[in-house]
Structures are given as C-alpha cells and as structure tokens.
C-alpha cells in the first residue's frame, strides 16, 4: 500500500500570498567570507526583489562572493518572540489600601 500525504488546506489567494511573504521574511540568504564572518544577511524576499528589479546586481554579488572564496547559503531565522507584557501595578486595595500619589 502506498501512503499519500494529506492534501494542503485550501487557502484564498490573499492568505497564500501572506503565507509566502512570511516564509520569505523568515528565510535569509547569508554570504560569509573565508574567515567565517557574515558579510550579508538579508531576507529572501529582498533577494528575490533585487533579482527581479536589477538581476545584474544579484549576479555580480554572487560572482564576487564565489571568486573571493565566500559561501552563499540560506538559513531559517524564526522571528523573535514578542516581548512580555508589562506587569500591572497592584491596585490600591492590593497594596494595603494606601493610595500612592505620583
């Protein structure tokens, strides 16, 4: 018996574009020098945009990176977690019934 993957959920065009945009912002193209130092780290969406608008810039950058011995790769960089919500100040009743004036 062959197993088939579950079909992808149907999405509207707007949802699909939004999903692809988010994925493009999480995937980054990284160019590193021989020494291991990162030279360029940009979202994939930016690289695709430059490749469409000015493909010669993308081609020159790739050739320079390869000729100088650098490495070109992609990394998935998850977005940082949202900052924690600010702690609420205790109410007057919780603070012993006294009201502080600031």
CNS distance restraints for C-alpha pairs under 8 A (distance, minus, plus):
assign (resid  11 and name CA) (resid  15 and name CA) 5.83 0.50 0.50
assign (resid  11 and name CA) (resid  16 and name CA) 5.99 0.50 0.50
assign (resid  12 and name CA) (resid  16 and name CA) 6.18 0.50 0.50
assign (resid  13 and name CA) (resid  17 and name CA) 6.17 0.50 0.50
assign (resid  14 and name CA) (resid  18 and name CA) 6.13 0.50 0.50
assign (resid  15 and name CA) (resid  19 and name CA) 6.08 0.50 0.50
assign (resid  16 and name CA) (resid  20 and name CA) 6.20 0.50 0.50
assign (resid  17 and name CA) (resid  21 and name CA) 6.07 0.50 0.50
assign (resid  18 and name CA) (resid  22 and name CA) 6.24 0.50 0.50
assign (resid  19 and name CA) (resid  23 and name CA) 6.23 0.50 0.50
assign (resid  20 and name CA) (resid  24 and name CA) 6.06 0.50 0.50
assign (resid  21 and name CA) (resid  25 and name CA) 6.28 0.50 0.50
assign (resid  21 and name CA) (resid  45 and name CA) 7.22 0.50 0.50
assign (resid  22 and name CA) (resid  26 and name CA) 6.36 0.50 0.50
assign (resid  23 and name CA) (resid  27 and name CA) 6.24 0.50 0.50
assign (resid  24 and name CA) (resid  28 and name CA) 7.65 0.50 0.50
assign (resid  24 and name CA) (resid  43 and name CA) 6.49 0.50 0.50
assign (resid  24 and name CA) (resid  44 and name CA) 5.12 0.50 0.50
assign (resid  24 and name CA) (resid  45 and name CA) 4.96 0.50 0.50
assign (resid  25 and name CA) (resid  43 and name CA) 5.14 0.50 0.50
assign (resid  25 and name CA) (resid  44 and name CA) 6.26 0.50 0.50
assign (resid  25 and name CA) (resid  45 and name CA) 6.08 0.50 0.50
assign (resid  26 and name CA) (resid  43 and name CA) 6.76 0.50 0.50
assign (resid  26 and name CA) (resid  44 and name CA) 7.77 0.50 0.50
assign (resid  26 and name CA) (resid  76 and name CA) 5.73 0.50 0.50
assign (resid  26 and name CA) (resid  77 and name CA) 5.28 0.50 0.50
assign (resid  26 and name CA) (resid  78 and name CA) 5.77 0.50 0.50
assign (resid  26 and name CA) (resid  79 and name CA) 6.82 0.50 0.50
assign (resid  27 and name CA) (resid  43 and name CA) 5.91 0.50 0.50
assign (resid  27 and name CA) (resid  44 and name CA) 5.57 0.50 0.50
assign (resid  27 and name CA) (resid  74 and name CA) 6.66 0.50 0.50
assign (resid  27 and name CA) (resid  75 and name CA) 5.74 0.50 0.50
assign (resid  27 and name CA) (resid  76 and name CA) 4.54 0.50 0.50
assign (resid  27 and name CA) (resid  77 and name CA) 6.16 0.50 0.50
assign (resid  28 and name CA) (resid  41 and name CA) 6.34 0.50 0.50
assign (resid  28 and name CA) (resid  42 and name CA) 5.34 0.50 0.50
assign (resid  28 and name CA) (resid  43 and name CA) 4.20 0.50 0.50
assign (resid  28 and name CA) (resid  44 and name CA) 5.06 0.50 0.50
assign (resid  28 and name CA) (resid  74 and name CA) 5.45 0.50 0.50
assign (resid  28 and name CA) (resid  75 and name CA) 5.29 0.50 0.50
assign (resid  28 and name CA) (resid  76 and name CA) 6.21 0.50 0.50
assign (resid  28 and name CA) (resid  77 and name CA) 6.86 0.50 0.50
assign (resid  29 and name CA) (resid  40 and name CA) 7.67 0.50 0.50
assign (resid  29 and name CA) (resid  41 and name CA) 5.74 0.50 0.50
assign (resid  29 and name CA) (resid  42 and name CA) 5.54 0.50 0.50
assign (resid  29 and name CA) (resid  43 and name CA) 6.15 0.50 0.50
assign (resid  29 and name CA) (resid  44 and name CA) 5.82 0.50 0.50
assign (resid  29 and name CA) (resid  47 and name CA) 7.51 0.50 0.50
assign (resid  29 and name CA) (resid  72 and name CA) 7.17 0.50 0.50
assign (resid  29 and name CA) (resid  73 and name CA) 5.77 0.50 0.50
assign (resid  29 and name CA) (resid  74 and name CA) 4.47 0.50 0.50
assign (resid  29 and name CA) (resid  75 and name CA) 6.56 0.50 0.50
assign (resid  30 and name CA) (resid  38 and name CA) 6.98 0.50 0.50
assign (resid  30 and name CA) (resid  39 and name CA) 7.59 0.50 0.50
assign (resid  30 and name CA) (resid  40 and name CA) 5.58 0.50 0.50
assign (resid  30 and name CA) (resid  41 and name CA) 4.52 0.50 0.50
assign (resid  30 and name CA) (resid  42 and name CA) 6.76 0.50 0.50
assign (resid  30 and name CA) (resid  72 and name CA) 5.83 0.50 0.50
assign (resid  30 and name CA) (resid  73 and name CA) 5.33 0.50 0.50
assign (resid  30 and name CA) (resid  74 and name CA) 5.72 0.50 0.50
assign (resid  30 and name CA) (resid  75 and name CA) 7.11 0.50 0.50
assign (resid  31 and name CA) (resid  38 and name CA) 6.01 0.50 0.50
assign (resid  31 and name CA) (resid  39 and name CA) 5.56 0.50 0.50
assign (resid  31 and name CA) (resid  40 and name CA) 5.06 0.50 0.50
assign (resid  31 and name CA) (resid  41 and name CA) 6.58 0.50 0.50
assign (resid  31 and name CA) (resid  65 and name CA) 7.16 0.50 0.50
assign (resid  31 and name CA) (resid  70 and name CA) 6.67 0.50 0.50
assign (resid  31 and name CA) (resid  71 and name CA) 5.59 0.50 0.50
assign (resid  31 and name CA) (resid  72 and name CA) 4.59 0.50 0.50
assign (resid  31 and name CA) (resid  73 and name CA) 6.54 0.50 0.50
assign (resid  32 and name CA) (resid  36 and name CA) 5.62 0.50 0.50
assign (resid  32 and name CA) (resid  37 and name CA) 5.49 0.50 0.50
assign (resid  32 and name CA) (resid  38 and name CA) 4.33 0.50 0.50
assign (resid  32 and name CA) (resid  39 and name CA) 5.32 0.50 0.50
assign (resid  32 and name CA) (resid  40 and name CA) 7.05 0.50 0.50
assign (resid  32 and name CA) (resid  70 and name CA) 5.38 0.50 0.50
assign (resid  32 and name CA) (resid  71 and name CA) 5.27 0.50 0.50
assign (resid  32 and name CA) (resid  72 and name CA) 6.69 0.50 0.50
assign (resid  33 and name CA) (resid  37 and name CA) 5.46 0.50 0.50
assign (resid  33 and name CA) (resid  38 and name CA) 6.39 0.50 0.50
assign (resid  33 and name CA) (resid  39 and name CA) 6.42 0.50 0.50
assign (resid  33 and name CA) (resid  65 and name CA) 7.72 0.50 0.50
assign (resid  33 and name CA) (resid  68 and name CA) 7.73 0.50 0.50
assign (resid  33 and name CA) (resid  69 and name CA) 6.83 0.50 0.50
assign (resid  33 and name CA) (resid  70 and name CA) 4.41 0.50 0.50
assign (resid  33 and name CA) (resid  71 and name CA) 6.67 0.50 0.50
assign (resid  34 and name CA) (resid  68 and name CA) 7.86 0.50 0.50
assign (resid  34 and name CA) (resid  69 and name CA) 5.84 0.50 0.50
assign (resid  34 and name CA) (resid  70 and name CA) 5.32 0.50 0.50
assign (resid  34 and name CA) (resid  71 and name CA) 7.66 0.50 0.50
assign (resid  42 and name CA) (resid  46 and name CA) 6.70 0.50 0.50
assign (resid  42 and name CA) (resid  47 and name CA) 7.19 0.50 0.50
assign (resid  43 and name CA) (resid  47 and name CA) 6.77 0.50 0.50
assign (resid  44 and name CA) (resid  48 and name CA) 6.19 0.50 0.50
assign (resid  45 and name CA) (resid  49 and name CA) 6.11 0.50 0.50
assign (resid  46 and name CA) (resid  50 and name CA) 6.17 0.50 0.50
assign (resid  47 and name CA) (resid  51 and name CA) 6.04 0.50 0.50
assign (resid  47 and name CA) (resid  58 and name CA) 7.53 0.50 0.50
assign (resid  48 and name CA) (resid  52 and name CA) 6.23 0.50 0.50
assign (resid  49 and name CA) (resid  53 and name CA) 6.09 0.50 0.50
assign (resid  50 and name CA) (resid  54 and name CA) 5.29 0.50 0.50
assign (resid  50 and name CA) (resid  55 and name CA) 6.36 0.50 0.50
assign (resid  50 and name CA) (resid  57 and name CA) 7.30 0.50 0.50
assign (resid  50 and name CA) (resid  58 and name CA) 6.58 0.50 0.50
assign (resid  51 and name CA) (resid  55 and name CA) 4.25 0.50 0.50
assign (resid  51 and name CA) (resid  56 and name CA) 7.69 0.50 0.50
assign (resid  51 and name CA) (resid  57 and name CA) 7.52 0.50 0.50
assign (resid  51 and name CA) (resid  58 and name CA) 5.72 0.50 0.50
assign (resid  54 and name CA) (resid  58 and name CA) 7.06 0.50 0.50
assign (resid  55 and name CA) (resid  59 and name CA) 6.19 0.50 0.50
assign (resid  56 and name CA) (resid  60 and name CA) 6.02 0.50 0.50
assign (resid  57 and name CA) (resid  61 and name CA) 6.14 0.50 0.50
assign (resid  58 and name CA) (resid  62 and name CA) 6.20 0.50 0.50
assign (resid  59 and name CA) (resid  63 and name CA) 6.20 0.50 0.50
assign (resid  60 and name CA) (resid  64 and name CA) 6.11 0.50 0.50
assign (resid  61 and name CA) (resid  65 and name CA) 6.17 0.50 0.50
assign (resid  62 and name CA) (resid  66 and name CA) 6.26 0.50 0.50
assign (resid  62 and name CA) (resid  72 and name CA) 7.80 0.50 0.50
assign (resid  63 and name CA) (resid  67 and name CA) 6.01 0.50 0.50
assign (resid  64 and name CA) (resid  68 and name CA) 6.02 0.50 0.50
assign (resid  65 and name CA) (resid  69 and name CA) 6.38 0.50 0.50
assign (resid  65 and name CA) (resid  70 and name CA) 4.95 0.50 0.50
assign (resid  65 and name CA) (resid  71 and name CA) 6.77 0.50 0.50
assign (resid  65 and name CA) (resid  72 and name CA) 7.37 0.50 0.50
assign (resid  66 and name CA) (resid  70 and name CA) 5.45 0.50 0.50
assign (resid  66 and name CA) (resid  71 and name CA) 6.72 0.50 0.50
assign (resid  66 and name CA) (resid  72 and name CA) 7.90 0.50 0.50
assign (resid  90 and name CA) (resid  94 and name CA) 5.70 0.50 0.50
assign (resid  90 and name CA) (resid  95 and name CA) 6.03 0.50 0.50
assign (resid  91 and name CA) (resid  95 and name CA) 6.18 0.50 0.50
assign (resid  92 and name CA) (resid  96 and name CA) 6.62 0.50 0.50
assign (resid  92 and name CA) (resid  97 and name CA) 5.06 0.50 0.50
assign (resid  92 and name CA) (resid  98 and name CA) 5.75 0.50 0.50
assign (resid  92 and name CA) (resid  99 and name CA) 5.39 0.50 0.50
assign (resid  92 and name CA) (resid 100 and name CA) 7.87 0.50 0.50
assign (resid  93 and name CA) (resid  97 and name CA) 4.48 0.50 0.50
assign (resid  93 and name CA) (resid  98 and name CA) 7.37 0.50 0.50
assign (resid  95 and name CA) (resid  99 and name CA) 7.99 0.50 0.50
